[in-house]
Amino acid sequence: MRARYGVPLGIAAAGAAGLLYAAGFEARSFRLRRVTVPVLPSGMRPLRVLQVSDIHMVSGQRKKQRWLRSLAGLRPDFVINTGDNLSDPEGIPEVLDALGPLMEFPGAYVFGSNDYYGPVPRNPARYLREKAQGRHGLNGNPPAVGVVHIPWEDMRDAFDAAGWLNLTNTRGTLKIEGVSLELTGLDDPHIKRDRYEQVAGGPSDSADFSMGVVHAPYLRTLDAFAADGYPLILAGHTHGGQLCIPFYGALVTNCDLDTDRVKGLSTHTAEGRTSYLHVSAGCGTNRYTPVRFACPPEATLLTLVGRE
């Protein structure tokens, strides 16, 4: 009896323990990563940028709310929110409460698909199948039907009222202690809302520093930003792979970015120009798959310094 059933039962027990860890501990084990990026012109003082992404707030996530509020203690020079704030149509008040202290700082934002549409149950194996088929989001897939619409305008209006720049297919400028920062943003490529032609042309000569911002790091957007000469691009969306294999890494990115760059700092080259790329693993999950494994939730404090 033991020889026949011991191994399957052991595998089942290990799987149950792993699921308990992934949902009960790691998905709520919030981390702050610190990254230094040499992108500023020589002689400019360092700038501290707090990037928050993929919050996927669900009503009642008190620990996540407290952690997000605590990030204001970092006193960043400015904040970049790279989208997917929601995973619950009723979660907007809690997102605004959690981000309230951060909205006291200069900032900017782009939206992701889950800011516009509520999540639906989905077989995680579909991500692997779509990766094999080269299909991601609405890029190559039929348009979404039967989706839950979220009252995203309320969140947009609150961000705008706080002075955060709405970078939806547009440019904006932040002034920080006499430094002019140009931010060029795109709406979410995952649902084909990006319109790079509206912001093309590269950094303005009048800005001291320029950077690109987008929710989902699809290659077409990274190519455009890099070819136009932006020294830094910030993105989210990937969840860092969310369910990763220890000592191997992510299996999927949920876009056409390679898994080697699923999170953290890397580079991207197009038309002979190279940009730094930072992809946040985000601090939330889809409400229907509330697990993380070997990929803890995070925010990132990027310190921008002068080029070497």
Phi, psi and chi 1 to 4 in degrees:
 res  aa     phi    psi   chi1   chi2   chi3   chi4
   1 MET       -  -46.8 -178.7   75.6   69.7      -
   2 ARG   -66.0  -41.0  -75.0 -166.7  -61.9  -88.4
   3 ALA   -65.2  -31.9      -      -      -      -
   4 ARG   -81.6  -37.5 -175.4  173.9 -179.1 -177.5
   5 TYR  -111.8   -8.9  -64.8  108.6      -      -
   6 GLY   -62.7  -45.8      -      -      -      -
   7 VAL   -65.8  -50.2  172.0      -      -      -
   8 PRO   -58.4  -40.8  -26.5   36.5      -      -
   9 LEU   -65.9  -37.1  -71.3  175.5      -      -
  10 GLY   -64.1  -40.8      -      -      -      -
  11 ILE   -64.7  -42.2  -67.6  173.6      -      -
  12 ALA   -62.9  -41.7      -      -      -      -
  13 ALA   -64.9  -41.8      -      -      -      -
  14 ALA   -63.9  -39.4      -      -      -      -
  15 GLY   -64.8  -41.3      -      -      -      -
  16 ALA   -64.8  -40.4      -      -      -      -
  17 ALA   -65.2  -40.9      -      -      -      -
  18 GLY   -63.7  -41.2      -      -      -      -
  19 LEU   -65.0  -41.5 -177.8   61.4      -      -
  20 LEU   -61.3  -43.3 -179.3   63.6      -      -
  21 TYR   -63.5  -46.4  168.0   81.9      -      -
  22 ALA   -64.4  -38.0      -      -      -      -
  23 ALA   -90.7  -39.0      -      -      -      -
  24 GLY   -87.7  -25.7      -      -      -      -
  25 PHE  -118.5  -62.9  176.4   75.3      -      -
  26 GLU   -64.5  -36.8 -174.2  162.7  -31.2      -
  27 ALA   -63.7  -16.0      -      -      -      -
  28 ARG  -118.3   14.3  -62.5 -173.3  -64.7  167.2
  29 SER   -96.2   76.6  179.8      -      -      -
  30 PHE   -72.5  138.2  -58.1  104.8      -      -
  31 ARG  -128.4  154.2  -45.9  -73.4  176.5   85.8
  32 LEU  -113.0  123.2  176.4   73.0      -      -
  33 ARG   -98.7  147.2  -78.1 -163.9  -53.8  107.1
  34 ARG  -120.1  130.4  -62.4  174.0 -175.7  -94.6
  35 VAL  -135.1  137.2  177.6      -      -      -
  36 THR  -107.6  130.8  -60.7      -      -      -
  37 VAL  -126.9  118.3 -165.8      -      -      -
  38 PRO   -85.2   83.4   30.7  -33.4      -      -
  39 VAL  -127.3  -11.8  -71.3      -      -      -
  40 LEU   -80.4  154.1  -63.8 -178.5      -      -
  41 PRO   -60.4  149.6  -22.2   33.0      -      -
  42 SER   -57.6  134.2  178.0      -      -      -
  43 GLY    94.3  -13.6      -      -      -      -
  44 MET   -79.8  141.9 -176.4 -178.1  -65.2      -
  45 ARG   -67.5  150.4   77.6  164.8 -178.0   87.0
  46 PRO   -59.1  150.1  -23.6   34.3      -      -
  47 LEU  -123.4  136.2  -66.5  169.7      -      -
  48 ARG  -106.8  117.6  -60.1  167.4   76.4 -117.9
  49 VAL  -113.8  124.1 -171.5      -      -      -
  50 LEU   -97.2  119.5  178.1   66.3      -      -
  51 GLN  -104.7  122.9 -177.5 -175.4    1.6      -
  52 VAL  -116.3  144.2  -66.5      -      -      -
  53 SER  -156.3  153.3 -168.1      -      -      -
  54 ASP    49.9   51.1  -62.9  -88.0      -      -
  55 ILE   -65.9  -39.0  -64.5  169.5      -      -
  56 HIS    47.7   53.0  -71.0  -73.7      -      -
  57 MET   -65.7  134.9 -174.3   68.2   75.2      -
  58 VAL  -120.5  138.8  174.8      -      -      -
  59 SER   -53.0  132.4  -67.0      -      -      -
  60 GLY    98.3   -1.5      -      -      -      -
  61 GLN   -83.5   73.6  -67.7 -178.1  -32.5      -
  62 ARG   -66.9  -39.7  -54.4  -58.3 -178.7 -156.7
  63 LYS   -63.3  -42.1 -177.3  176.0 -178.7  179.2
  64 LYS   -62.4  -41.3 -176.1 -171.4  -66.2 -176.6
  65 GLN   -62.7  -45.0  -66.8  171.4   47.5      -
  66 ARG   -62.8  -41.7  -68.8 -167.1  -61.4  -90.1
  67 TRP   -63.9  -44.3  177.1   73.1      -      -
  68 LEU   -61.9  -42.1  -74.8  167.1      -      -
  69 ARG   -62.2  -35.2  -74.6 -165.2  -66.8  -91.7
  70 SER   -67.3  -21.1   75.6      -      -      -
  71 LEU   -65.3  -19.3  -64.7  176.6      -      -
  72 ALA   -61.8  -24.3      -      -      -      -
  73 GLY   -65.3  -13.1      -      -      -      -
  74 LEU   -73.4  -19.5  -63.4  169.1      -      -
  75 ARG    53.0   56.8  -50.4  -63.4  -59.9  174.0
  76 PRO   -68.5  159.4   29.2  -37.0      -      -
  77 ASP   -70.0  -36.3  -69.5  -56.8      -      -
  78 PHE  -159.6  166.1   62.9  102.8      -      -
  79 VAL  -120.2  138.1  178.9      -      -      -
  80 ILE  -120.4  123.1  -62.0  -67.4      -      -
  81 ASN  -105.9  114.1 -178.8  -31.7      -      -
  82 THR   -99.4   28.6   41.4      -      -      -
  83 GLY    91.2  179.3      -      -      -      -
  84 ASP    57.2   58.1  -90.5    8.3      -      -
  85 ASN   -75.3  -20.4  -65.6  -84.1      -      -
  86 LEU  -123.5  150.9  -60.7  164.6      -      -
  87 SER  -140.0   24.5 -162.7      -      -      -
  88 ASP  -159.1  120.2 -178.4   -7.9      -      -
  89 PRO   -57.2  -20.9  -24.1   34.3      -      -
  90 GLU   -94.0    5.3  -54.4  -61.7  -36.8      -
  91 GLY   -89.5   -1.5      -      -      -      -
  92 ILE   -60.5  -46.3  -69.4  178.3      -      -
  93 PRO   -57.3  -36.6  -25.4   36.1      -      -
  94 GLU   -74.9  -32.7  -74.8  159.6  -66.4      -
  95 VAL   -62.5  -45.9  166.1      -      -      -
  96 LEU   -67.0  -35.3  -63.4  179.6      -      -
  97 ASP   -66.1  -43.6  177.3   71.4      -      -
  98 ALA   -66.1  -37.7      -      -      -      -
  99 LEU   -90.2   -4.0  -66.3  178.5      -      -
 100 GLY   -50.8  -51.9      -      -      -      -
 101 PRO   -62.2  -31.9  -25.2   36.2      -      -
 102 LEU   -73.3  -25.5  -69.3  176.8      -      -
 103 MET   -74.8   -1.1  -71.6 -167.8  -76.5      -
 104 GLU   -77.5  -13.0  -61.3  -64.1  -37.9      -
 105 PHE  -101.4  158.0  -61.9   92.5      -      -
 106 PRO   -58.1  148.5  -21.4   31.9      -      -
 107 GLY  -168.5  178.0      -      -      -      -
 108 ALA  -154.6  162.5      -      -      -      -
 109 TYR  -151.4  155.2   67.1   94.0      -      -
 110 VAL  -127.9  159.4  -67.5      -      -      -
 111 PHE  -103.2  155.3  -79.9  155.4      -      -
 112 GLY  -112.9  176.9      -      -      -      -
 113 SER   -58.8  -34.9   59.8      -      -      -
 114 ASN   -78.9   -1.3  -74.1  143.6      -      -
 115 ASP   -82.4  -23.5  -66.0  -51.1      -      -
 116 TYR   -98.0  -37.1  -60.4  114.1      -      -
 117 TYR  -129.9  139.2  -52.5  114.0      -      -
 118 GLY   -73.1  154.7      -      -      -      -
 119 PRO   -73.9  159.6   29.9  -36.2      -      -
 120 VAL  -129.3  153.6  -64.7      -      -      -
 121 PRO   -58.0  139.0  -23.2   33.6      -      -
 122 ARG  -148.3  135.9 -162.1  167.4 -168.3 -109.0
 123 ASN   -68.9  118.8 -176.6  -12.5      -      -
 124 PRO   -56.4  -25.1  -24.5   34.7      -      -
 125 ALA   -64.3  -20.2      -      -      -      -
 126 ARG   -62.8  -29.9  -73.7 -175.8   58.3 -177.9
 127 TYR   -64.6  -40.0  -67.0  103.1      -      -
 128 LEU   -67.1  -41.4  -67.9  170.4      -      -
 129 ARG   -65.9  -42.6 -175.4  167.8   64.5 -109.2
 130 GLU   -67.6  -34.3  -70.4  177.6   -1.0      -
 131 LYS   -61.9  -45.1  175.9 -174.4  176.9 -178.5
 132 ALA   -63.2  -30.9      -      -      -      -
 133 GLN   -91.9   -4.6  -63.5  171.4  -17.1      -
 134 GLY    71.8   27.5      -      -      -      -
 135 ARG  -114.7  131.4  -60.8  161.5   58.9 -127.9
 136 HIS  -144.9  134.1  -47.1  -81.0      -      -
 137 GLY    55.6 -135.8      -      -      -      -
 138 LEU   -92.0    5.6  -64.1 -172.7      -      -
 139 ASN   -84.6   91.0  -62.4  -83.6      -      -
 140 GLY    99.3   -8.5      -      -      -      -
 141 ASN  -102.4  160.2  -69.5  -12.0      -      -
 142 PRO   -63.4  155.0  -17.9   29.8      -      -
 143 PRO   -58.7  147.8  -23.3   33.1      -      -
 144 ALA   -68.9  139.9      -      -      -      -
 145 VAL  -128.6  153.2  -64.5      -      -      -
 146 GLY    66.1   26.3      -      -      -      -
 147 VAL   -80.9  158.2  -65.7      -      -      -
 148 VAL   -92.3  119.3  176.7      -      -      -
 149 HIS   -84.1  136.8  -71.3  -92.5      -      -
 150 ILE  -104.9  141.0  -72.9  178.7      -      -
 151 PRO   -74.9   64.4   27.6  -34.5      -      -
 152 TRP   -64.3  -22.0   57.6  -89.4      -      -
 153 GLU   -59.6  -32.9  -63.2   90.0  -13.2      -
 154 ASP   -64.9  -40.5  -63.9  -19.7      -      -
 155 MET   -68.8  -43.2 -173.4  166.2   55.3      -
 156 ARG   -57.7  -46.4  175.4 -156.6   60.5 -166.4
 157 ASP   -63.3  -36.9  -67.6  -13.9      -      -
 158 ALA   -69.0  -41.9      -      -      -      -
 159 PHE   -62.0  -44.6  -72.4  169.1      -      -
 160 ASP   -62.7  -42.0  -67.9  -10.3      -      -
 161 ALA   -63.7  -28.9      -      -      -      -
 162 ALA   -78.5   -7.7      -      -      -      -
 163 GLY    95.8    2.5      -      -      -      -
 164 TRP   -70.5  142.2  -80.8   10.8      -      -
 165 LEU   -80.5  130.1  -61.3  177.7      -      -
 166 ASN   -85.2  112.4 -177.0  -17.6      -      -
 167 LEU  -101.4   32.2  -61.2  178.5      -      -
 168 THR   -71.7   97.3  -56.4      -      -      -
 169 ASN    51.6   46.5  -65.1  -39.4      -      -
 170 THR  -155.9  176.8 -168.4      -      -      -
 171 ARG  -112.4  155.9  -61.1  171.6 -176.7 -111.7
 172 GLY  -149.9  164.2      -      -      -      -
 173 THR  -129.8  132.7  -58.5      -      -      -
 174 LEU  -109.8  139.2  -68.7  176.7      -      -
 175 LYS  -108.2  118.2  -67.2  -75.6 -171.8  178.7
 176 ILE  -126.8  106.0  -61.4  177.9      -      -
 177 GLU    49.0   48.1  -63.6 -176.8    4.7      -
 178 GLY    84.1   -4.1      -      -      -      -
 179 VAL   -94.2  131.1  175.7      -      -      -
 180 SER   -96.6  115.4  176.0      -      -      -
 181 LEU  -109.9  121.7  -56.5  177.3      -      -
 182 GLU   -98.9  126.8  179.5 -174.8   51.8      -
 183 LEU  -117.1  125.4  -53.1  172.3      -      -
 184 THR  -115.4  122.3  -59.8      -      -      -
 185 GLY  -125.0  161.5      -      -      -      -
 186 LEU  -129.0  148.6  -65.6  173.6      -      -
 187 ASP   -72.3  172.2 -150.9  -13.7      -      -
 188 ASP   -68.6  117.3 -169.0    6.9      -      -
 189 PRO   -66.2  -22.0  -17.8   30.2      -      -
 190 HIS   -62.2  -26.8 -166.3   59.7      -      -
 191 ILE  -120.4   25.3   48.7  175.6      -      -
 192 LYS    58.6   39.0  -67.0 -173.1  174.5 -179.3
 193 ARG  -101.8    0.5  -65.8  177.3   69.9  116.4
 194 ASP   -76.2  139.9   53.6  -47.2      -      -
 195 ARG  -136.1   75.4  -57.3  -71.1 -177.0  -91.3
 196 TYR   -64.0  -28.8 -166.0   83.1      -      -
 197 GLU   -59.1  -21.6   68.1  -83.3    4.5      -
 198 GLN   -79.0  -15.5  -63.4  179.7   14.0      -
 199 VAL  -126.5    6.2  -63.3      -      -      -
 200 ALA   -63.4  158.7      -      -      -      -
 201 GLY   125.8  -12.6      -      -      -      -
 202 GLY    84.9  179.3      -      -      -      -
 203 PRO   -60.2  147.8  -23.6   33.8      -      -
 204 SER   -79.6  144.7  -59.6      -      -      -
 205 ASP   -65.3  -23.7  -67.1  -23.7      -      -
 206 SER   -79.5  -14.0   59.3      -      -      -
 207 ALA   -88.1  144.2      -      -      -      -
 208 ASP   -75.0  -30.6  -64.6  -48.1      -      -
 209 PHE  -156.1  143.8  176.7   70.8      -      -
 210 SER  -131.3  149.0  -60.6      -      -      -
 211 MET  -149.3  156.8   59.0 -171.2  -71.9      -
 212 GLY  -102.9  147.4      -      -      -      -
 213 VAL  -135.7  131.3 -177.8      -      -      -
 214 VAL  -154.3  152.0   64.9      -      -      -
 215 HIS   -74.2  -62.9  173.2   65.9      -      -
 216 ALA   -98.6  125.1      -      -      -      -
 217 PRO   -82.8   64.8   31.4  -35.3      -      -
 218 TYR   -71.3  146.7  -83.0   81.8      -      -
 219 LEU   -61.1  -33.9  -64.9  179.8      -      -
 220 ARG   -63.0  -35.2   65.9  175.0 -177.5  -89.1
 221 THR   -76.8  -39.3   63.3      -      -      -
 222 LEU   -64.4  -40.9  -56.2 -177.3      -      -
 223 ASP   -58.5  -44.3  -73.2  -13.6      -      -
 224 ALA   -66.2  -46.2      -      -      -      -
 225 PHE   -62.9  -45.9  -82.2  130.6      -      -
 226 ALA   -66.0  -44.8      -      -      -      -
 227 ALA   -63.0  -30.7      -      -      -      -
 228 ASP   -81.4   -5.3  -96.2  -10.2      -      -
 229 GLY    94.1   19.8      -      -      -      -
 230 TYR   -75.6  126.5  -73.3   91.9      -      -
 231 PRO   -74.0  -19.8   23.4  -31.7      -      -
 232 LEU  -143.5  137.7  175.9   62.4      -      -
 233 ILE  -127.5  130.8  -51.0  164.1      -      -
 234 LEU  -111.8  139.1  -60.3 -174.1      -      -
 235 ALA  -150.4  172.2      -      -      -      -
 236 GLY  -138.5 -129.0      -      -      -      -
 237 HIS    78.5  -40.3  175.7   70.7      -      -
 238 THR   -76.0  -19.0   65.4      -      -      -
 239 HIS    58.2   18.9  -63.9 -169.4      -      -
 240 GLY    66.1   13.6      -      -      -      -
 241 GLY    99.0  -24.6      -      -      -      -
 242 GLN    66.2  -58.4 -170.5  165.8  -34.0      -
 243 LEU  -110.8  100.5  -63.5  174.6      -      -
 244 CYS  -110.4  162.4  -61.2      -      -      -
 245 ILE  -102.3  121.5  -61.9  175.4      -      -
 246 PRO   -53.6  137.3  -26.0   35.3      -      -
 247 PHE    68.4    4.0  -50.2  110.6      -      -
 248 TYR  -122.4  -53.3  176.7   83.0      -      -
 249 GLY   117.3 -155.1      -      -      -      -
 250 ALA   -78.7  150.8      -      -      -      -
 251 LEU   -96.2  -32.3  -62.1  175.9      -      -
 252 VAL  -138.9  161.4  -63.0      -      -      -
 253 THR  -121.3   -6.9   63.5      -      -      -
 254 ASN    62.3   25.3 -161.6   20.4      -      -
 255 CYS  -163.0 -171.7   62.6      -      -      -
 256 ASP   -91.0   10.8   57.6   -0.8      -      -
 257 LEU   -72.2  143.6 -175.5   71.0      -      -
 258 ASP   -71.8  154.0   54.0  -81.8      -      -
 259 THR   -68.6  -20.4   54.2      -      -      -
 260 ASP   -63.6  -22.8  -73.6  -17.2      -      -
 261 ARG  -115.9   28.3  -62.2 -176.1  -69.2  169.1
 262 VAL   -65.8  -24.9   69.7      -      -      -
 263 LYS  -155.9  161.1   65.7  178.6  178.9 -179.9
 264 GLY    85.7 -166.7      -      -      -      -
 265 LEU   -93.9  133.0 -171.5   66.6      -      -
 266 SER  -149.7 -163.8   60.9      -      -      -
 267 THR  -130.6  161.7   58.3      -      -      -
 268 HIS  -141.3  131.7 -172.8   80.2      -      -
 269 THR  -118.8  134.7  -59.6      -      -      -
 270 ALA  -148.9  133.4      -      -      -      -
 271 GLU    52.3   39.8  -62.2 -175.1   19.0      -
 272 GLY    80.8    2.7      -      -      -      -
 273 ARG  -114.7  143.7  -70.1  179.5  165.2 -178.9
 274 THR  -121.0  132.4  -61.7      -      -      -
 275 SER  -117.1  151.4  -57.3      -      -      -
 276 TYR   -76.5  141.2  -81.1   99.5      -      -
 277 LEU  -124.8  126.7  167.2   66.9      -      -
 278 HIS  -118.7  121.8 -177.5  -95.0      -      -
 279 VAL  -111.6  119.5  179.1      -      -      -
 280 SER   -81.3  137.4  171.7      -      -      -
 281 ALA   -75.9   -7.3      -      -      -      -
 282 GLY    73.1  171.7      -      -      -      -
 283 CYS  -121.3   13.7   63.3      -      -      -
 284 GLY  -138.8 -173.3      -      -      -      -
 285 THR  -145.4  160.7   65.9      -      -      -
 286 ASN   -55.4  138.2 -176.7  -57.7      -      -
 287 ARG   -61.8  -21.6   68.8 -177.2  -58.0  175.7
 288 TYR   -90.9   -9.9  -63.6  110.0      -      -
 289 THR  -133.6   68.3   51.9      -      -      -
 290 PRO   -81.5   54.9   32.7  -35.3      -      -
 291 VAL  -134.5  150.2  -66.9      -      -      -
 292 ARG  -139.7  145.0  -79.7  178.8  175.9 -101.5
 293 PHE  -143.0  126.2 -166.8   81.0      -      -
 294 ALA    55.1   32.1      -      -      -      -
 295 CYS  -161.0   71.8 -175.0      -      -      -
 296 PRO   -64.9  153.4   21.9  -32.0      -      -
 297 PRO   -67.4  147.9   24.0  -32.3      -      -
 298 GLU  -152.5  161.8   66.2  176.1   36.2      -
 299 ALA  -126.7  164.6      -      -      -      -
 300 THR  -130.5  132.8  -52.7      -      -      -
 301 LEU  -101.4  108.5 -174.3   67.5      -      -
 302 LEU   -96.5  127.3  -60.9  101.6      -      -
 303 THR  -102.4  112.7  -60.1      -      -      -
 304 LEU   -88.2  126.7  -48.6 -174.6      -      -
 305 VAL  -126.9  174.2  -61.0      -      -      -
 306 GLY   -65.5  149.2      -      -      -      -
 307 ARG   -64.9  145.0  -59.5 -174.2 -173.5   97.3
 308 GLU   -69.2      -  -62.9  176.9   -2.6      -
